């Protein structure tokens, strides 16, 4: 699964709208839509914010693992 699909999956899993997430992230709805459709990729800082917001690892978002988070 690609980054955009994971971002969309995590948002929808929480029943959050794109508008809600874009406000939480400090980005426009259009930018979030581009991320979710794979039209553009977030920078490292934004990727970290997504991971924190969705409580998953960056590796999971990038598709390096199917495990959403690493237990501490």
C-alpha positions as a Markdown table, in Angstrom:
| # | Residue | x | y | z |
|---|---|---|---|---|
| 1 | Unk | 0.0 | 0.0 | 0.0 |
| 2 | Unk | 1.3 | 3.4 | -0.9 |
| 3 | Unk | 1.7 | 6.4 | 1.3 |
| 4 | Unk | -1.4 | 8.2 | 0.0 |
| 5 | Unk | -3.6 | 5.2 | 0.5 |
| 6 | Unk | -2.3 | 4.7 | 4.1 |
| 7 | Unk | -2.9 | 8.4 | 4.9 |
| 8 | Unk | -6.5 | 8.0 | 3.6 |
| 9 | Unk | -7.0 | 4.7 | 5.4 |
| 10 | Unk | -5.9 | 6.1 | 8.7 |
| 11 | Unk | -8.1 | 9.2 | 8.4 |
| 12 | Unk | -11.1 | 7.2 | 7.4 |
| 13 | Unk | -10.6 | 4.6 | 10.1 |
| 14 | Unk | -11.1 | 7.5 | 12.6 |
| 15 | Unk | -14.1 | 8.9 | 10.7 |
| 16 | Unk | -12.3 | 12.2 | 10.3 |
| 17 | Unk | -13.0 | 14.5 | 7.3 |
| 18 | Unk | -10.2 | 15.9 | 5.1 |
| 19 | Unk | -11.1 | 19.3 | 6.4 |
| 20 | Unk | -10.7 | 18.2 | 10.1 |
| 21 | Unk | -7.3 | 16.6 | 9.3 |
| 22 | Unk | -6.0 | 19.5 | 7.2 |
| 23 | Unk | -6.9 | 22.0 | 10.0 |
| 24 | Unk | -5.1 | 19.8 | 12.6 |
| 25 | Unk | -2.1 | 19.5 | 10.3 |
| 26 | Unk | -2.0 | 23.2 | 9.4 |
| 27 | Unk | -2.2 | 22.5 | 5.6 |
| 28 | Unk | -4.9 | 23.1 | 3.1 |
| 29 | Unk | -7.6 | 20.6 | 2.2 |
| 30 | Unk | -6.3 | 20.6 | -1.4 |
| 31 | Unk | -2.8 | 19.7 | -0.2 |
| 32 | Unk | -4.1 | 16.8 | 1.9 |
| 33 | Unk | -6.2 | 15.6 | -1.0 |
| 34 | Unk | -3.0 | 15.6 | -3.2 |
| 35 | Unk | -1.2 | 13.6 | -0.5 |
| 36 | Unk | -4.0 | 11.0 | -0.3 |
| 37 | Unk | -4.2 | 10.7 | -4.1 |
| 38 | Unk | -0.5 | 10.3 | -4.4 |
| 39 | Unk | -0.1 | 13.5 | -6.5 |
| 40 | Unk | 2.6 | 14.8 | -4.1 |
| 41 | Unk | 4.5 | 13.6 | -1.1 |
| 42 | Unk | 4.8 | 15.4 | 2.3 |
| 43 | Unk | 8.2 | 16.6 | 3.5 |
| 44 | Unk | 9.8 | 14.8 | 6.4 |
| 45 | Unk | 8.4 | 17.2 | 9.0 |
| 46 | Unk | 4.8 | 16.8 | 7.7 |
| 47 | Unk | 5.2 | 13.1 | 7.5 |
| 48 | Unk | 6.2 | 13.1 | 11.2 |
| 49 | Unk | 3.1 | 15.1 | 12.1 |
| 50 | Unk | 0.9 | 12.6 | 10.2 |
| 51 | Unk | 2.5 | 9.8 | 12.2 |
| 52 | Unk | 2.0 | 11.5 | 15.5 |
| 53 | Unk | -1.6 | 12.5 | 14.6 |
| 54 | Unk | -2.5 | 9.0 | 13.5 |
| 55 | Unk | -0.4 | 7.3 | 16.3 |
| 56 | Unk | 1.5 | 5.2 | 13.8 |
| 57 | Unk | 5.1 | 4.9 | 12.8 |
| 58 | Unk | 6.6 | 6.6 | 9.8 |
| 59 | Unk | 7.7 | 3.2 | 8.5 |
| 60 | Unk | 4.1 | 2.1 | 8.5 |
| 61 | Unk | 3.0 | 5.2 | 6.6 |
| 62 | Unk | 5.7 | 4.6 | 4.0 |
| 63 | Unk | 4.8 | 1.0 | 3.6 |
| 64 | Unk | 8.0 | -0.4 | 5.0 |
| 65 | Unk | 6.0 | -2.5 | 7.5 |
| 66 | Unk | 2.4 | -3.5 | 7.9 |
| 67 | Unk | 2.6 | -3.1 | 11.7 |
| 68 | Unk | 1.1 | 0.3 | 12.4 |
| 69 | Unk | 3.3 | 1.0 | 15.4 |
| 70 | Unk | 6.1 | -0.5 | 17.4 |
| 71 | Unk | 5.2 | -1.3 | 21.0 |
| 72 | Unk | 7.5 | 0.4 | 23.5 |
